[in-house]
Amino acid sequence: MDLKERIENGQATVGVLGLGYVGLPLAAAFLSKGVPVIGLDTDSAKVDCLLRGKTYIKHIPDETIALCLSEGFQPTTDFARASECDAILICVPTPLTINREPDMTYVVLSCESLVPYLRRGQMIILESTTYPGTTDEVMRPILERSGLKADVDFWLAYSPEREDPNNPDFETVTIPKVVGADHPEALAAAVALYARVIRRVVPVSSTRVAEAAKILENTFRAVNIALVNELKVVFTRMGIDVWEVIDAAATKPFGFMRFTPGPGLGGHCIPIDPFYLTWKAREYDVASRFIETAGEVNTSMPHWVVMQAMEAFSRRGRGLAGARFLMVGLAYKKNVDDARESPSYKLWELLEREGVEVSYHDPFIPVVPPSREHGRYAGRPSVSLDRAGEFDAVLIATDHDGIDWPGLLDSAKLVIDTRGVYRKPNPKVIKA
Ligand SMILES: NC(=O)c1ccc[n+]([C@@H]2O[C@H](COP(=O)([O-])OP(=O)(O)OC[C@H]3O[C@@H](n4cnc5c(N)ncnc54)[C@H](O)[C@@H]3O)[C@@H](O)[C@H]2O)c1
């Protein structure tokens, strides 16, 4: 029986390689439809945690993990179990190197770990965000070291993940899924697989088209965020409130999409993914100018915010040196516990460079997590907002729900608001 038939008859076992923000919800989605899932991860602490029915992702509760286990979820670090899977979905990180080039280490290592266990009739699908050509140029040659040939002995496909953690309006099942493969049978099998769990599967003609579609989506966001950030700087200089402008423009029922400015760009997708394309485009002697410009604008935003704070202090007859700031929000966006690539870290560094003593408050991040880039802040605790009045200024970096914003305004001496929390003019509020 071929793979597509096995999938359609409910006989296929799915392997999810990389049980993080993307892999875990994907595994849960397949399990909820009765598809057995073997979860492969190199991190034994995560696997142990899952086996105990415990979560390590804030918006995925323990009950979901317990339910997954009862539905046949088998998390393991034993990659030999890959041979039991009919389809393996790779959901590993794709960060940038220190030189801001694509870091393919995790994709390469995960393919290498599959080579000894690859067997005829299997399907390998990459879900990680990456530049066009990765599945064909990076994965294919590694997997073919097994002696098997892609799109002859095993199928290869690419299907980008569109997970939006903690978005109450969408979940894995309701987000349409683009799938691309370089062989019609591979595409048919991949579409059949995702159709078991996802309401709308969107087939495209190649892995490259699917890879490029994901990069387009994230570049679209990065460029539009840069645009409103740039307009914030322009309008502020003109004495025009950018938030009021955006609210007015957003009443246009067609041809406009609302994006909002902020202190920079964060998360581990939007600031990173477009540069995967920039890097690949160089190979073809073409420049991706919008991406570069958007990157420059977004990177400059924390500097601009600090400059606004500096000017506000100087108007009050003092400098920033020696001031005490309470930064509200470490997460890169509201209502998540994820501080990866958060502009808050940049604000923290820049303020410290000006001699400011910075504390932070984030209801979702009680302690600064360890990280490669910002290790020196690790372990610092979130400070209660009850103490806001003790600080010379409150800097709003993330507009989490559930914060008593009017109360904060009452108790703060000065507020630097990068998120448009306070709309009415107030001498205490500096919109930045
Ligand atoms: N998080 C999101 O919201 C989101 C949304 C869309 C796309 N993506 C993309 O999805 C991919 C995965 O992102 P994530 O947020 O789930 O990452 P993550 O860091 O949360 O999870 C990755 C997992 O892979 C595991 N891993 C690393 N190397 C491995 C290996 N060689 N073998 C097996 N497991 C390995 C890690 O231990 C970790 O559990 C990235 O390309 C990301 O850009 C993420």
The ligand as a Tripos MOL2 file, in Angstrom:
@<TRIPOS>MOLECULE
LIG
   44    48     1     0     0
SMALL
NO_CHARGES

@<TRIPOS>ATOM
      1 N1          7.1810   29.7430   17.4150 N.am      1 LIG1
      2 C1          6.4270   30.2270   16.4520 C.2       1 LIG1
      3 O1          5.4750   30.9190   16.6960 O.2       1 LIG1
      4 C2          6.7330   29.9200   15.0080 C.ar      1 LIG1
      5 C3          5.7910   30.2810   14.0370 C.ar      1 LIG1
      6 C4          6.0340   29.9860   12.7190 C.ar      1 LIG1
      7 C5          7.2190   29.3640   12.3580 C.ar      1 LIG1
      8 N2          8.1490   29.0410   13.3090 N.ar      1 LIG1
      9 C6          9.3610   28.3560   12.8660 C.3       1 LIG1
     10 O2          9.2970   27.0090   13.2970 O.3       1 LIG1
     11 C7         10.5990   26.5120   13.6070 C.3       1 LIG1
     12 C8         10.6390   25.9790   15.0240 C.3       1 LIG1
     13 O3         10.3760   27.0420   15.9230 O.3       1 LIG1
     14 P1          9.9330   26.8180   17.4260 P.3       1 LIG1
     15 O4          9.4760   28.1570   17.9200 O.co2     1 LIG1
     16 O5          9.0120   25.6710   17.5420 O.co2     1 LIG1
     17 O6         11.3350   26.4590   18.1070 O.3       1 LIG1
     18 P2         11.5690   25.8980   19.5820 P.3       1 LIG1
     19 O7         12.9270   26.3310   19.9730 O.co2     1 LIG1
     20 O8         10.4000   26.2230   20.4530 O.co2     1 LIG1
     21 O9         11.5570   24.3110   19.3920 O.3       1 LIG1
     22 C9         12.5100   23.6220   18.6830 C.3       1 LIG1
     23 C10        12.6670   22.2490   19.2830 C.3       1 LIG1
     24 O10        13.5920   21.5290   18.4690 O.3       1 LIG1
     25 C11        14.4290   20.7530   19.3190 C.3       1 LIG1
     26 N3         15.6390   20.4060   18.5870 N.ar      1 LIG1
     27 C12        16.7000   21.1810   18.2910 C.ar      1 LIG1
     28 N4         17.5870   20.4980   17.5560 N.ar      1 LIG1
     29 C13        17.0710   19.2700   17.3750 C.ar      1 LIG1
     30 C14        17.5230   18.1100   16.6810 C.ar      1 LIG1
     31 N5         18.6750   18.0990   16.0240 N.pl3     1 LIG1
     32 N6         16.7320   17.0290   16.7100 N.ar      1 LIG1
     33 C15        15.5480   17.0520   17.3730 C.ar      1 LIG1
     34 N7         15.0870   18.1040   18.0310 N.ar      1 LIG1
     35 C16        15.8330   19.2040   18.0340 C.ar      1 LIG1
     36 C17        14.6390   21.6570   20.5260 C.3       1 LIG1
     37 O11        15.0560   20.9070   21.6610 O.3       1 LIG1
     38 C18        13.2440   22.2500   20.6940 C.3       1 LIG1
     39 O12        12.4310   21.4520   21.5220 O.3       1 LIG1
     40 C19        11.5400   27.6790   13.3340 C.3       1 LIG1
     41 O13        12.0000   27.5940   12.0200 O.3       1 LIG1
     42 C20        10.6400   28.8930   13.4710 C.3       1 LIG1
     43 O14        11.1400   29.9860   12.7400 O.3       1 LIG1
     44 C21         7.9110   29.3020   14.6270 C.ar      1 LIG1
@<TRIPOS>BOND
     1     1     2 1
     2     2     3 2
     3     2     4 1
     4     4     5 ar
     5     4    44 ar
     6     5     6 ar
     7     6     7 ar
     8     7     8 ar
     9     8     9 1
    10     8    44 ar
    11     9    10 1
    12     9    42 1
    13    10    11 1
    14    11    12 1
    15    11    40 1
    16    12    13 1
    17    13    14 1
    18    14    15 2
    19    14    16 1
    20    14    17 1
    21    17    18 1
    22    18    19 2
    23    18    20 1
    24    18    21 1
    25    21    22 1
    26    22    23 1
    27    23    24 1
    28    23    38 1
    29    24    25 1
    30    25    26 1
    31    25    36 1
    32    26    27 ar
    33    26    35 ar
    34    27    28 ar
    35    28    29 ar
    36    29    30 ar
    37    29    35 ar
    38    30    31 1
    39    30    32 ar
    40    32    33 ar
    41    33    34 ar
    42    34    35 ar
    43    36    37 1
    44    36    38 1
    45    38    39 1
    46    40    41 1
    47    40    42 1
    48    42    43 1
@<TRIPOS>SUBSTRUCTURE
     1 LIG1         1 GROUP 0 **** ****
